[in-house]
């Protein structure tokens, strides 16, 4: 059996052909999804970077911070599995995904507004976990809108443009919002972040139109059988299991750099929040934005595995430099006779690591989407995502423990990252020769009803 589902048949089904042939609606949906996503990320990515820094600022150590982050990953797993079942089977006229966007964002906004007032481990944990839980609900539904509203032939390029606008928003947050922590205080920054998250989510809910795609089977509101059905689907054959493991490896590996580099800059090098945004983070974001569309083209034209190998080369370079930028700075001065600060090398490592992101993470998401039918997107991605969260919780706790008790060097995250991602890419390659039990797409029309 083919490794991918033929989505062109469902796009030309009687129920959906008019929707997917409507170019004006397609452009309208793409615009509002890109705009809403970018505006939300402007706020939430900045807040996401500041939360661990705030915890470090109130004297939580690496292990405590990692434990809080790890607990968030564990608690999000049942929510991810349950909500994914609901969103794939939701039968509202409003759509399958948008109701969950509407439900989740008010709670995220409240958590962001209150977080800067948390001064000890318990309130930091409570507010972070609240934010993380509802953010996981939002992103159990939101990303699939990009695939739902477009034909498969555009997925790589839409994902590329999404990355482009997203990373532009991240860059603005790093050079505009993060420096405001020093000039205006972190409370002001968290308020601005909350406003952008709230307004952007509201615009998405109001203006995006989903396709008339509904499952014949309504959702099970009892969470136990609902979660069991998701697990059964996602882990029903060897290929799906391997895909889940592979995604867990690559996503967890890349996330380690995103989480720990700001802490490395603050704790190991001594930079302020403003300096971290300007001198470290923004360069990776700019480079990633420039590569986003090119990575989408590479994925569509050259294939998944070649794209991942390109990203792996960037990540290897990042890991060599980023493990100990202070030592690398001294070695470079001895060899080249040029003295550059450790922050320069950490910025180079972070930039190279972020250059790997679109080629690896984006390719893995496109591959996952190609592996199942559209009406199973969220269900299968919940299994890949929950595998990632479980691995992430374990790896983060281990990483934090190593940092605290072995060396105090947050650069350990780079070494762990390259190992995990390399393993994930190898597993992905193995899945490309393993068959799946996915139902033949020719019969997909019997699983759709027009609402």
C-alpha angles and dihedrals in degrees: 000000000000118000091231137047118246100238095177090081094057091045089057096044116123092251096051110026095090091050095050093042092054100100094180092056090045092055091044092053094045091050095051094042092050093044095044093045093049093048092049093047091051087065105031099043091053090048090046090055093045097049096071089040090053089051090051089047092057088052103260108152128229093267094050092048092048092049091054091049091046094050089053090056093049095047092048093060100078090041091051093049094046098044092046089058091049096048094048092050101033110128104191118135085232090067142259101274108027097068090062092049088054094048098049109044100068090059091049090053093052092049091051092050093052101039100085089059092061109104105167136046098263099055091039089054095045095051095040091050091048091051093045095048095052091041088056090051090051093049092045085071111019104066093054090062088074090058096038095056097047141056117257092247089069100044097099094047094044089050088050093052089044089055090046095054092038094054092045086056091047090051092052089051092051097048099033111026102033094052088053088069087074097039102036106014131256093269090065091049093051090050092052090047091052092050093052093047092050098045094044093051091048092052090051092052093048102045111027117092119204124213118262091256118139135162118242088224114073118222122273107236093195099093096211099063090034093056091041091055091051092050091046091053097045098045100034097112140021096256094056091046091052092048090052092050093046093050091047090055098048097040094046092046095052092043092057090065092047092051103039105037094073088049090047090052093048101040105029100033101025102234124156124237090260092050092047091056096043103036103031118017104038096062093057090047094050093048092046091051091051091050097044099088092039089052090051089053091048091052094048096043108028101031140244102286097048089050091052092050090054089052092047091058091054091048093051090055090048093051094051092054101032099052091080113356091176092058091043090052091054093046091049091051091051094048103036100025090232120120114215125170121251089245089066092057093043088052089050091049093048090047093051091046091052091048086061092054102077093044095049110025096037092047092050091052093050090049092051091051091050091053099066140034120271094251088059099048098109094037094057095038088053088060093047090044095048090050088053092048093049092049091043093054092051096043094047093051090048091046093050091048091051091049093050101043105027112039115335087235114135087196088085084086090071093055093048090046097058092048093050095045093047090052090048094051091050091051091048089054090052092053091059090072097041120090124230135216092230110143116255110268091225087078096046094103090071088062095056131078127183116239 
